[in-house]
């Protein structure tokens, strides 16, 4: 349970950072796709 909570908090922080970066256009679309893949891998 604790591990699940930790991963959910990390996931939430990742989404917040991802949205922030997207809004500020700090990264290219290619990097975005790479990060999305990493997030999907982390979830499963």
Buried (B, 14 or more C-beta within 10 A) or exposed (E): EEEEEEEEEEEEEBEEEBEEBEEEEEEEEEEEEEBEEEBEEEEE
